Amino acid sequence: MMRPIITMNGDTRRELVEQRIAAMRGIATAMEAMKQMSPDGRNYIGNPPRLAADKAIYAARYAALSQLRDEIQEEALAIQSPASEAGQAAETGAES
């Protein structure tokens, strides 16, 4: 997980969260687009093994996007929490 430290010289907490929200929206758009290209048996007539293989590829790709979206959401939630800064400062030896 990316864990930026909030400082006066960097992006604000709000900006960092908004960046992640924008990324999550982009991923959601990609996930919707992927639904349109999910393997359909009509496109694999006479070749069930290829359909099964392509469904597995599709599922793995969709799962990767879903996992990425979830990780970015966790980052946004952690950034929103002032308590996370105290933990970061302790880990890095820095003060916020």
Secondary structure as GFF3:
##gff-version 3
##sequence-region A 1 96
A	DSSP	alpha_helix	13	36	.	.	.	ID=ss1
A	DSSP	three_ten_helix	41	44	.	.	.	ID=ss2
A	DSSP	alpha_helix	48	80	.	.	.	ID=ss3
A	DSSP	alpha_helix	82	92	.	.	.	ID=ss4
###
